Amino acid sequence: GAGVSQSPSNKVTEKGKDVELRCDPISGHTALYWYRQSLGQGLEFLIYFQGNSAPDKSGLPSDRFSAERTGGSVSTLTIQRTQQEDSAVYLCASSKEWRETQYFGPGTRLLVL
Amino acid sequence: AQKVTQAQTEISVVEKEDVTLDCVYETRDTTYYLFWYKQPPSGELVFLIRRNSFDEQNEISGRYSWNFQKSTSSFNFTITASQVVDSAVYFCALYNTNAGKSTFGDGTTLTVKP
């Protein structure tokens, strides 16, 4: 497709389970970003990739969060042992280069019960 | 450390009024980017504008205009002749070019009434 896509669009899970969120960036975009938006924390930056590498992972909320990107395209954000405070909308964006305009996907709405 | 403050939590105007959304930022970096995003009720974030810290020229795009004042660390956004479709949450963001990190303000919810 023409835009950034994310899957699943909604995810309900039980506390303690692992979840994997997927982002398909716009074809040809080298930079990919993960954000989350929650009621308590507003909009937060999590991590960005330039190609397959992530220069700075300090935005990840805890060591239960990890992200990877393979082939310079699809990225997955994994949350292990989910907690209720992980409930949020997880947004992915991509840009041609890392300083350029970011285009956002529709987000994955995660609810941890 | 960097910070973005959008002091106006909610603004309500009547259609055709002009409205200005304030954004004040803090950063120690000399090179950075400032952004405005719109999040309509559908939820999807939409990019509106990016401004380089070295470019203080104001910009106008249709009914939208932006006033970047480095001296006061502000990047305010004005909508002229507002329309109901402008109703959304608007986020201001600061992008640290060294670390590749974005810091967002808490957003301003704009409601334009017919």
Interface residues (C-beta under 8 A of the other chain):
Chain A: Y33 Y35 G42 L43 E44 F45 Y48 Q50 P55 D56 G59 V89 L91 A93 W98 R99 T101 Q102 Y103 F104 G105 P106 G107
Chain B: Y33 Y37 G43 E44 L45 V46 F47 R50 F91 A93 Y95 T97 A99 G100 K101 S102 T103 F104 G105 D106 G107
